[in-house]
Amino acid sequence: MPAEPRVVAVLALDGVVGFDLAIPCQVFGTTRLPDGTYPYQVRVCGTAPSVTATAGGTAYYRISAPNGLDAAADAHTIVVPGVTTTRPTPEPVLALLRDAASGGARIVSICTGAFVLAEAGLLAGRRVTTHWAAATALARRHPDVQVDAASLYLGDGKVFTSAGVAAGLDLCLHLVRRDFGAAAAAGVARAVVMPPTRDGDQAQFIPQPPPATADGSLTATLSWMRDHAAEPITLADIARHAGVSVRTLSRRFREQTGTTPLAWLARQRLMLARELLETTDLPIPTVAHRSGHGSATALRAHFDRELRTSPHRYRQTFRPPPERD
């Protein structure tokens, strides 16, 4: 006799991100086991029969929530999709999440849904993620939460958070894999036309800010460091160019850029390597040399440490092969 389906309640809150809402419905609603059964029952639940959804920017529309919050009371998993973070979460939603968590339900957020989980007090002391553009705001608003802006998703068995938008697919497939194995997750991945697991993490998608150009004596030195990033540069070289001692350089660098001279230089070299991989077909060893990494081995180690991927895979992602006629 087949087991009862596991109830997955997806919360349609006012200001929900429509794509985030659709992801768990698509993944859990279409998961199918080898015996032909569907192991999940998906319920879209809201505080009102109809809510405003957004795709960001100027895109707004209405969607229906066919179930009330009471339909989520017996859920095995509750998913909170991304929401507009400028409005408070209704207390009944927070109470539902607290009660469900204390009762053993699995609580999941996609994108900025992490703000709702944090507001409910479910993320205190946990290492979590959210969309890279919202990570600073989440950390500032909830200092008791350890925000990791690089990861695609994080979880400890009962509480899971994912990065922005498409990372919700990665997390939901991960949960299917945990629940019913790799074959079930692969079947869903094949249906939605994506790999069952994605290489790398969110760090590779975060746009790099323009180099610091703070007012003061280091402006010319920062420009010089960018122009000579491919060359061997020591801390003494940087201090000499700035006309100060190494100790003074380190203090001023921290004041004007928020980091150390060599860490700032490493970031410039990484940015240069990313640009070369995205815009040229240069071999990886040449990219390593031209970006100041010295060797392909050093470049791979830097990419693995900072972006959790390899130069080759980064190029495949951001410089796809040209289309053939």
N, C-alpha and C positions, 0 to 999 in steps of 0.2 A: 504494500500500500504506500503510495507516494507521501512524502512528508508534507506538512502544511507549508505553504509559501512563507518566506520571511517578509514581513511588512517593512517597506521603505517609505517613510513619510518625507516628502519634499515640501518645505515651507515656502509658500508664495506670499511674501511680505510686501507691503506697499513700497514701491521703489526697487523691486527686485530686478536683477539683470536677467533679461529673458533668455539669453544663451546659457547662462549658468543654471537656470531653472530647467532647461531642456536636457542638459547633459545627463543628470542622474536618471531622468525619466527614460531617456534613450538607452543608456547602458543597462540599468537594472531591469527595465521593462522588456528588453529584447534578449536578455541572457536566457539561454536554453541548454538544458543538460542532454547528454547522449540518449536518454530514454524519451526525449521529446517534451519533457515537462519544463515549465517555467518556474524557477525556484524563488522568484521575488514577486511580491504584489506591491505595486507602486501607488501611493496615494498623494495627490497634490492637496495640501492643506493650507488654509489661510484664515486670517481674522475677519475676512469679509468675502462675499461671493465673487467680487471682482476687484482687482487691484491694478495700480499703474505699474507698468514694467518699462524698463529703459534698456537701450543698447549703448548708452553713453552719448555724449555730445548733445544733439538736438532730437534724437530718436526716442519718442515716447509712444506707448500704446497700452491698451487694456487687455488683461487676460483674466480668465475665470479660474477660481479656486473651488472646485466642486465639493471639497470636504472642509469642515471646520477643524479647529485645533484638537477637538476631542477624538478625531479619527487617528491622531498621532499618538494617543496615550499608550497603545499596545505595540508600538512600532519596535522592531528589532534595531532599525537604523533610522536616525533623523538627519536629514541633509538640509543645511542652511545655505542656499545659493548667495552669490554676491548681492549686496544691497547698497543703496545710497547711504553713505556714512554720516550725513549731516543731520539725520533725524533720529530721535531716541527710539529704541525698540519697545513695543507695547509690553507691559508687565506680564500679561497672560502668556506671551511667547517665552519670556525669560523663565517664568515659573514652569512651563512645560519642559524646557530644556533642563532645568535643574532637577526636576522630578524624574525625568527620563534617565538622566545620567546617574542619579542615585539609585535608580531601579535596575541599572545594568545595561541600558540601551547604548548602542554605539552612536556617537555624535560626530557629525562630519560638517565641515564648512568648505565652500568653494570661494576663492577670491576674497572679497571683502566681507563675506559671511563670517569671517574670523572676528570681526568687530562685535557681532552679535554674541558669539560664544564668549568673548572676553567680557562683555557687558553682563553676561549671566554668571560670571565668576568661574567659568570652566577651564580657563587657560592659565590661571595663576600658577607660576612656577614651571610652566611647560615651555618646551622649545617648539615654536609654531612658525608657519609661514602665511603669507598673503601676497597679493599682487605687489610686485616690486615698487610700484608708484605709491602704494599706500603703506608700505612697511614702516616708514619713519613716523607717520601719524599714529599707527597702531602702537608702536613702542612708546611714543610720547603720551598717548592717552592712557595706556595701561603699563606702567613701568614694572609691574610684577610679572610681565610676560616676556619671555626670551624670543625675540623676533629674528628669524633667519630669512633674510631677503633673497637668498640664492636658491633655496631648495624648491623643487617642483611640488613636493608634498612631504608631510611629516605626520607621524602618528605613533601611539604607544599601545595600540590594541583597542582602546575605548574612545579616544578622542583623536580625530584626524583633521588636518587643515591642508589646503592646497593653495598654490600660487594662482595667478590670474587666469581667468577665462579657460583656454584650452587645457591648462594643467588640471582642471577638473576632470577631464577625460582620463588623464593618467591616473589620478587618484581613484576614480570609480572602477577602472579596470584592475587596479591593484587590489581593491576590496573584493571584487569578483574572484580574483585569483586566490586571495586568502580564504574565501568562503568555499569555493567549489573547484579550485585547481586551475592550472595553466591552460588546459584545453578549453574550458568554458570562457576564460578571458580572451583567448586567442580567437574564438568564434565571434565574440562581440567585436573585437578589434578588426577582424576581417570585414564584418558588416558595416562598420563605420569608416572603413578604409584608412586605418592608421596602424602603426606598429604596436604590438602588445606592450612593449616597453620602449621608452624614448631615451636616447643617449643624452648625457649631459644634464644640466639643470637650468633653472631660471636665470642664473648669472649671465649666460651667454646672450640673453635677450635684453638685458638692461643697457640702454644707451649710455655711452660714456659722456659725462659732463665736459663742457669746454675746459681746456686747461686753465688753471687759476691765473688770474691777472690782477691780483690784489694791488692796491696802491702801495707804494713804498719801494724800498731799495731792491727787493727781490724780483721785481717785474722783468728787468732785463735778463737776470739770471735764469728765470723760468723759461724765457724765450730761447736763450742760449742752450739750455738743457734739452728742450724739444728739438731744436735744430741739430743737435749732436747726440741724440739718443742712441743712434746706432754705433757710436764710438765708445771705447772703454773710458768711463768717467769715474773718478774716485771722489770720496767726500772732500778730500783736500783740494781737488780740482774745482769743485763747486764753490768751496769757501774762498779759494783764490780768485775766482771770477767775481764773486760778490764783494771781495775786498774786506772780508771779516774773518774772525777766527772760526774754527769748526764749532766751538761751543756756541758762539753768537749766531752762527748760521742755523744751527739746530733749533735754537730758541725762536728765531724769527720765522723759520720755515713752519714751525708748529703754529705760530700765531697767524700766519698769512694763508696757509694751505690746510692746516689741520692734520698734517702728517709729517713724516721725516723726509729729508732730501732723497735718500736712496729708495724709499717706498714710492715717492712721487715719480722718480725716474723709472722705476719698474713699471708703474702704471702707464707712463708714456710709451714705453717699449711694447707693452701689451697692446695698447691702442694702435700703435704702428703696425704690429704684426696682424691684428685683426683687419686693418684697412688693406694691407697687402693681400691677405687671403681672400677678402671680399672683392677686390678690384683687379687682381692680376692672376695669371696662371703660373707664377714663379714656383719652382720646386720648393718643398718645405725647407731644405737646408739653406737655400738662398733667402727665403723669408726670414729664417732664424738669423742669418748673418746681417741682413739689411735692417733688422729691427733691434739689433744690439744684444741678441741672446747668445750669440757665439756658435751654437750648435743646435741641430735638430733635437737632440736629446734634452738640452736645457729648455728649448721652446716647448716641447711636449710636457715636461715637468711643470712649467709655468702655467700652461693651459689647464692641465689636470688639477693643479692646486687652486687656481682662481676661477676657472669656468667649468670644471668637472667634465671636460670633454677633451678631444685631441684636435690638433690643428687640421688634420685631414677631415675629420667629421664636421668641424666648424665650417670648413670650406664647402663641404657638401650641402650643409644647411643654408648658407648665405650666398653661395655662388654656384647655383645649379648648372649643369651642363647646358650648352646652347641647344635650342630646339632644332630639329632636323626637318628639312623640307620633305 
